[in-house]
Amino acid sequence: MSKLDLPVKPASTRTEISAAPGAGRRVLPLWFKGLAPLVLLAALVVAFIQVGPLGVFRQSFPPVEELTVERIRLPQFGVMEVDVVNGGPEPVTIAQVMVDDANWVHQVDGSRTLDRLDSRTITIPYPWVEGEPHTVALVTSTGLTFTGEVAVAAQSPRADARYLTTFALLGIYAGVIPVFIGLLWLPFVRAVDRKWIDFFLSLTIGLLVFLGVSSLVESVETSSLVAAAFQGPALVLLGALGTPLVLAAVGRWRAGERGERSPLYVAGLIALGIGLHNLGEGLAIGTSYASGEIALGTFLVIGFLLHNTTEGLGIVSPLAQERPRTTSLILLGLLAGVPTILGAWFGGFTYSPVWTTLFLAVGAGAIAQVVYELWRLFARRPGGSLTAPLNVAGLLAGMVIMYATGLFVPA
């Protein structure tokens, strides 16, 4: 028998050794793979705090203390209430309280030592004088001093029927009525030629750009009053960037894959952006009246009244070729105007730098999204272009109008 005739073992009887990759190894669950790095990170932080070299620095340098006086209330004659928060990295102990450069007896609603993010209310029986300025200084156990001021002493309003009604009326005068007056321009806008409709759309963009920049600047300014732990600039970023992203996502969901926006939807978005801006205006009005600055509050109401009338024109401009129902117009006016009332209540009774900064930033972000949607609506119009001479004039006119009416608003 030749070598070629030797019998061959059938393939089925061969012994083959093969192993799949990872065979015999225990497969870790997905949740473990996701949580393991976080557990190790937490262990590292704990180890750093417990056995790290921080002790050397603590012995060599004094602690970094920071207290923020958020608000001083005068609930009744002879009584001051100071709201304070610890926004620093170290605990702070309040040792003394001084009013107008004199040590004064006081009561703290809790421990005198405030850990990070703790807040306290300090009650001071002090015979404040109506119409006079007063200064409150908090002295810590290390000798550092943190101050707050009362520009004009006046009894703080209480959240009763009288003051709720009063602040609501201020919001109605400054925000609701002017917006509805501006909506009355709809028949005029509907009757003009197409080129003038484009002009008023451009004017609306100018109005909103001015309002958006104004809200952003105000939010940056108020962020300096926020306790460091709450990260005022981060609140500005969160509101100004997060709001347009959320509104864009909601708009995309409502419009479907086509991404089309109806004129009524754009008008509603304009009203929403203006309403969030008017919330900040209400905050300014309520805070000024609550702090006793009556003349300032009056000028604010007059200035915002002129401001908000032109905002009503901006709301109806996208509806020039539509026939909206009366109920739709009423809802648009309420959406833009009622937040002024809410802001006046908030500023008058429970002012907070944190929420004020966030609200103003949200208003700026909403207006940015409105401007983008208006630009899209403008771009879809046949022959529409913001660079046309008449439209450029409208854009600049919108900003000039807001600037001129802003001259009546004290800085």
C-alpha positions as CSV (number, residue, x, y, z in Angstrom):
1,M,0.0,0.0,0.0
2,S,1.4,3.3,-1.0
3,K,1.6,6.4,1.3
4,L,-1.2,7.9,-0.8
5,D,-3.5,5.0,0.0
6,L,-3.2,5.2,3.8
7,P,-6.6,5.6,5.5
8,V,-7.5,9.1,6.6
9,K,-9.2,9.6,10.0
10,P,-12.7,11.1,9.5
11,A,-12.9,14.9,10.3
12,S,-15.7,14.2,12.8
13,T,-13.4,12.0,14.9
14,R,-10.6,14.5,15.1
15,T,-9.9,16.2,18.4
16,E,-9.7,20.0,18.1
17,I,-8.9,22.3,20.9
18,S,-10.2,25.8,20.4
19,A,-11.2,28.4,23.0
20,A,-13.3,31.4,22.4
21,P,-11.7,34.7,23.5
22,G,-12.3,35.3,27.2
23,A,-13.7,31.7,27.8
24,G,-13.4,30.7,31.4
25,R,-13.2,34.3,32.6
26,R,-15.9,35.8,34.8
27,V,-17.7,38.6,32.9
28,L,-18.2,41.7,35.2
29,P,-21.7,43.2,35.2
30,L,-22.2,46.5,33.4
31,W,-23.1,48.4,36.5
32,F,-19.9,47.4,38.2
33,K,-17.8,48.6,35.2
34,G,-19.6,52.0,35.4
35,L,-19.4,52.4,39.2
36,A,-15.9,51.1,39.9
37,P,-14.1,54.3,38.7
38,L,-16.4,56.4,40.8
39,V,-15.8,54.3,43.9
40,L,-12.1,54.6,43.5
41,L,-12.4,58.3,42.9
42,A,-14.4,58.7,46.1
43,A,-11.8,56.6,48.0
44,L,-9.0,58.8,46.7
45,V,-10.8,62.0,47.9
46,V,-11.4,60.5,51.3
47,A,-7.8,59.4,51.6
48,F,-6.6,62.9,50.6
49,I,-8.7,64.6,53.2
50,Q,-7.8,62.1,56.0
51,V,-4.1,61.5,55.5
52,G,-3.1,64.1,52.9
53,P,-0.7,67.0,53.5
54,L,-3.5,69.5,54.4
55,G,-2.5,69.5,58.0
56,V,0.8,71.3,57.3
57,F,-1.0,74.1,55.5
58,R,-3.7,74.4,58.2
59,Q,-1.1,74.9,60.8
60,S,0.8,77.5,58.7
61,F,-2.0,79.6,57.3
62,P,-5.2,81.0,58.8
63,P,-8.5,79.6,57.5
64,V,-10.2,81.2,54.5
65,E,-13.5,82.6,55.7
66,E,-16.4,84.1,53.7
67,L,-19.8,85.3,54.8
68,T,-22.4,86.8,52.4
69,V,-25.1,89.1,53.8
70,E,-28.0,88.3,51.4
71,R,-30.7,90.5,52.8
72,I,-31.5,92.8,55.7
73,R,-35.1,93.0,56.6
74,L,-36.9,95.4,59.0
75,P,-40.1,93.5,59.9
76,Q,-41.1,96.0,62.6
77,F,-39.8,99.1,64.3
78,G,-36.8,98.3,66.6
79,V,-36.0,95.0,64.9
80,M,-33.6,94.0,62.2
81,E,-33.3,90.5,60.6
82,V,-30.1,89.7,58.7
83,D,-30.0,86.7,56.3
84,V,-26.4,85.4,56.0
85,V,-24.9,82.4,54.2
86,N,-21.4,80.8,54.4
87,G,-20.2,80.5,50.8
88,G,-16.5,79.8,51.7
89,P,-14.6,76.6,52.1
90,E,-14.2,76.7,55.9
91,P,-16.6,76.9,58.8
92,V,-17.2,80.4,60.2
93,T,-18.1,81.4,63.7
94,I,-20.0,84.6,64.3
95,A,-18.5,86.2,67.4
96,Q,-20.0,89.8,67.3
97,V,-22.6,91.9,65.6
98,M,-22.1,95.6,65.1
99,V,-24.7,98.1,64.0
100,D,-23.5,101.5,62.9
101,D,-20.1,100.9,64.5
102,A,-21.5,99.8,67.9
103,N,-21.6,96.3,69.3
104,W,-25.2,95.1,69.7
105,V,-27.0,92.3,71.3
106,H,-28.5,89.8,68.9
107,Q,-29.9,86.3,68.5
108,V,-28.9,83.6,66.0
109,D,-31.5,81.0,64.9
110,G,-29.1,78.1,65.4
111,S,-25.4,77.5,66.0
112,R,-23.0,80.4,65.7
113,T,-20.8,78.2,63.6
114,L,-21.8,78.0,60.0
115,D,-20.4,75.1,57.9
116,R,-20.1,75.5,54.1
117,L,-23.5,76.4,52.5
118,D,-25.1,76.9,55.9
119,S,-27.4,79.9,56.4
120,R,-28.6,81.7,59.4
121,T,-31.0,84.5,60.3
122,I,-29.7,87.0,62.9
123,T,-32.3,89.0,64.8
124,I,-31.1,92.4,66.2
125,P,-33.2,94.5,68.5
126,Y,-32.1,97.9,67.2
127,P,-34.0,101.2,67.1
128,W,-33.5,101.9,63.4
129,V,-34.6,105.3,62.1
130,E,-37.0,105.5,59.2
131,G,-35.4,107.1,56.1
132,E,-31.8,106.8,57.5
133,P,-29.1,104.5,56.2
134,H,-27.7,101.8,58.6
135,T,-24.7,99.4,58.4
136,V,-24.6,95.9,59.9
137,A,-21.1,94.3,60.4
138,L,-20.6,90.7,61.4
139,V,-17.3,89.9,63.1
140,T,-16.0,86.3,63.0
141,S,-14.0,84.5,65.7
142,T,-10.8,85.3,63.6
143,G,-11.5,89.0,63.5
144,L,-12.7,89.3,59.9
145,T,-15.6,91.6,59.3
146,F,-18.4,91.2,56.7
147,T,-20.9,94.0,56.2
148,G,-24.3,94.7,54.8
149,E,-26.1,98.0,54.3
150,V,-29.7,99.4,54.5
151,A,-29.7,102.3,52.1
152,V,-33.0,103.7,53.3
153,A,-34.6,102.3,56.5
154,A,-38.3,101.4,56.0
155,Q,-40.4,98.6,57.4
156,S,-40.3,95.6,55.1
157,P,-43.6,94.6,53.5
158,R,-45.3,91.5,54.8
159,A,-47.0,88.9,52.5
160,D,-50.5,89.9,53.4
161,A,-53.5,90.9,51.2
162,R,-52.6,94.6,51.2
163,Y,-49.0,94.2,50.0
164,L,-49.8,91.3,47.6
165,T,-52.4,93.5,45.9
166,T,-50.0,96.5,45.9
167,F,-47.2,94.6,44.2
168,A,-49.6,93.0,41.8
169,L,-50.8,96.4,40.7
170,L,-47.2,97.6,40.2
171,G,-46.6,94.6,38.0
172,I,-49.9,95.2,36.1
173,Y,-49.0,98.8,35.4
174,A,-45.4,98.1,34.4
175,G,-45.9,94.8,32.5
176,V,-49.4,93.6,31.7
177,I,-51.2,96.7,30.5
178,P,-48.3,98.0,28.3
179,V,-48.0,94.7,26.5
180,F,-51.7,94.6,25.8
181,I,-51.5,98.2,24.5
182,G,-48.7,97.0,22.2
183,L,-50.8,94.2,20.9
184,L,-53.3,96.7,19.5
185,W,-50.8,97.4,16.7
186,L,-51.9,94.1,15.0
187,P,-54.5,95.7,12.7
188,F,-51.9,98.3,11.7
189,V,-49.2,95.7,11.0
190,R,-51.7,93.6,9.1
191,A,-52.7,96.5,6.8
192,V,-49.3,97.7,5.7
193,D,-47.4,96.5,2.6
194,R,-45.2,93.4,2.7
195,K,-41.9,95.4,2.8
196,W,-43.2,97.2,6.0
197,I,-44.0,93.8,7.5
198,D,-40.4,92.8,7.0
199,F,-39.4,96.2,8.5
200,F,-41.4,95.4,11.7
201,L,-40.0,91.9,11.9
202,S,-36.5,93.5,11.7
203,L,-37.5,96.0,14.4
204,T,-38.7,93.1,16.6
205,I,-35.2,91.5,16.3
206,G,-33.6,94.8,17.3
207,L,-35.9,95.1,20.3
208,L,-35.1,91.6,21.4
209,V,-31.3,91.9,20.9
210,F,-31.3,94.9,23.1
211,L,-33.4,93.2,25.8
212,G,-31.2,90.0,25.6
213,V,-28.0,91.9,26.1
214,S,-29.5,93.9,28.9
215,S,-30.6,90.8,30.7
216,L,-27.2,89.2,30.3
217,V,-25.4,92.2,31.6
218,E,-27.8,92.4,34.6
219,S,-27.3,88.7,35.4
220,V,-23.5,89.2,35.4
221,E,-23.8,92.2,37.7
222,T,-26.0,90.4,40.2
223,S,-23.8,87.3,40.1
224,S,-21.2,89.3,42.0
225,L,-23.7,89.4,45.0
226,V,-24.0,85.6,45.0
227,A,-22.1,83.6,47.7
228,A,-19.0,82.1,46.2
229,A,-20.1,78.5,46.9
230,F,-23.2,79.0,44.6
231,Q,-20.9,80.0,41.7
232,G,-22.6,83.1,40.3
233,P,-20.9,83.0,36.9
234,A,-21.8,79.3,36.5
235,L,-25.5,80.2,37.1
236,V,-25.2,82.8,34.3
237,L,-23.8,80.2,32.0
238,L,-26.4,77.6,33.0
239,G,-29.3,79.9,32.3
240,A,-28.0,81.7,29.3
241,L,-26.8,78.6,27.4
242,G,-29.2,75.9,28.8
243,T,-32.4,77.8,28.2
244,P,-32.0,78.2,24.4
245,L,-31.0,74.5,24.1
246,V,-34.1,73.4,26.0
247,L,-36.4,75.6,23.9
248,A,-34.8,74.4,20.7
249,A,-35.3,70.8,21.7
250,V,-38.9,71.4,22.7
251,G,-39.5,73.3,19.4
252,R,-37.9,70.4,17.4
253,W,-40.1,67.9,19.2
254,R,-43.3,69.9,18.5
255,A,-42.5,70.6,14.9
256,G,-41.4,67.0,14.1
257,E,-38.7,66.2,11.6
258,R,-39.7,69.0,9.2
259,G,-38.6,71.6,11.8
260,E,-41.3,74.0,10.6
261,R,-42.4,76.8,13.0
262,S,-45.8,78.4,12.6
263,P,-46.0,82.2,13.0
264,L,-48.2,81.7,16.1
265,Y,-45.5,79.5,17.6
266,V,-42.9,82.1,16.9
267,A,-45.1,84.8,18.5
268,G,-45.6,82.6,21.5
269,L,-41.8,82.1,21.8
270,I,-41.4,85.9,21.6
271,A,-43.9,86.4,24.4
272,L,-42.2,83.7,26.5
273,G,-38.8,85.4,26.1
274,I,-40.2,88.8,26.9
275,G,-42.1,87.4,29.9
276,L,-38.9,85.9,31.3
277,H,-37.2,89.3,30.8
278,N,-40.1,91.1,32.5
279,L,-39.7,88.8,35.4
280,G,-36.3,90.5,36.0
281,E,-38.0,93.9,35.7
282,G,-40.5,92.9,38.3
283,L,-37.7,91.8,40.6
284,A,-36.1,95.3,40.3
285,I,-39.5,97.0,41.0
286,G,-40.3,94.8,44.0
287,T,-36.8,95.1,45.6
288,S,-36.8,98.9,45.2
289,Y,-40.1,99.4,46.9
290,A,-39.4,96.8,49.6
291,S,-36.2,98.6,50.5
292,G,-37.9,102.0,50.9
293,E,-36.6,103.5,47.6
294,I,-40.0,104.8,46.5
295,A,-38.8,107.3,44.0
296,L,-36.5,104.7,42.3
297,G,-39.4,102.3,42.1
298,T,-41.7,104.9,40.6
299,F,-39.2,105.7,37.9
300,L,-38.7,102.0,37.2
301,V,-42.4,101.5,36.7
302,I,-42.6,104.4,34.2
303,G,-39.5,103.3,32.3
304,F,-40.6,99.7,32.1
305,L,-44.1,100.8,31.0
306,L,-42.6,102.6,28.0
307,H,-40.3,99.7,27.3
308,N,-43.0,97.0,27.4
309,T,-45.4,98.8,25.0
310,T,-42.9,98.4,22.2
311,E,-42.6,94.7,23.2
312,G,-46.2,94.2,22.3
313,L,-45.5,95.3,18.8
314,G,-42.7,92.7,18.6
315,I,-45.2,90.0,19.6
316,V,-47.7,90.7,16.9
317,S,-45.2,91.3,14.0
318,P,-44.9,87.6,13.0
319,L,-48.8,87.5,12.9
320,A,-49.1,90.2,10.2
321,Q,-50.4,87.6,7.7
322,E,-52.3,85.5,10.2
323,R,-55.8,85.6,11.7
324,P,-55.2,84.7,15.3
325,R,-58.1,84.2,17.6
326,T,-58.8,86.8,20.4
327,T,-58.1,84.1,23.0
328,S,-54.7,83.5,21.5
329,L,-53.8,87.2,21.6
330,I,-54.9,87.3,25.3
331,L,-52.8,84.3,26.2
332,L,-49.8,85.9,24.4
333,G,-50.3,89.1,26.4
334,L,-50.6,87.3,29.7
335,L,-47.5,85.2,28.9
336,A,-45.4,88.3,28.3
337,G,-46.9,90.5,31.1
338,V,-47.9,88.4,34.1
339,P,-44.2,87.4,35.0
340,T,-43.8,91.1,35.9
341,I,-46.3,90.5,38.8
342,L,-44.5,87.4,39.9
343,G,-41.1,89.2,39.8
344,A,-42.6,92.1,41.9
345,W,-43.8,89.6,44.5
346,F,-40.5,87.7,44.6
347,G,-38.4,90.9,44.8
348,G,-40.7,92.4,47.5
349,F,-40.9,89.5,49.8
350,T,-38.2,86.9,49.3
351,Y,-35.4,88.5,47.3
352,S,-32.4,86.2,46.7
353,P,-29.3,87.0,44.6
354,V,-29.0,83.3,43.5
355,W,-32.5,83.1,42.0
356,T,-32.3,86.7,40.6
357,T,-29.1,85.8,38.8
358,L,-30.6,82.6,37.4
359,F,-33.8,84.2,36.3
360,L,-32.1,87.0,34.5
361,A,-29.8,84.5,32.7
362,V,-32.7,82.4,31.7
363,G,-34.4,85.5,30.3
364,A,-31.3,86.3,28.2
365,G,-31.1,82.7,26.9
366,A,-34.8,82.6,26.0
367,I,-34.4,85.9,24.1
368,A,-31.4,84.5,22.2
369,Q,-33.5,81.5,21.1
370,V,-36.3,83.8,20.1
371,V,-34.0,85.9,17.9
372,Y,-32.7,82.7,16.2
373,E,-36.3,81.6,15.5
374,L,-37.2,85.0,14.1
375,W,-34.2,84.9,11.9
376,R,-35.3,81.5,10.6
377,L,-38.8,82.8,9.9
378,F,-37.3,85.8,8.2
379,A,-35.0,83.7,6.0
380,R,-37.9,81.5,4.8
381,R,-39.8,84.5,3.5
382,P,-39.4,85.0,-0.3
383,G,-36.8,87.6,-0.9
384,G,-36.4,88.2,2.8
385,S,-33.0,89.5,3.9
386,L,-31.9,91.3,7.0
387,T,-29.3,93.2,5.0
388,A,-31.9,95.0,2.8
389,P,-31.7,98.8,3.6
390,L,-35.2,99.0,5.0
391,N,-34.7,96.0,7.2
392,V,-31.4,97.2,8.5
393,A,-33.2,100.5,9.4
394,G,-35.8,98.5,11.2
395,L,-33.2,96.5,13.2
396,L,-31.4,99.7,14.2
397,A,-34.7,101.4,15.0
398,G,-35.6,98.6,17.4
399,M,-32.4,99.0,19.4
400,V,-32.7,102.8,19.3
401,I,-36.3,102.7,20.6
402,M,-35.2,100.5,23.5
403,Y,-32.2,102.7,24.3
404,A,-34.4,105.8,24.2
405,T,-37.1,104.4,26.5
406,G,-34.3,103.0,28.7
407,L,-33.3,106.6,29.5
408,F,-36.3,106.8,31.7
409,V,-35.1,103.8,33.8
410,P,-32.6,104.8,36.5
411,A,-29.4,102.8,36.4
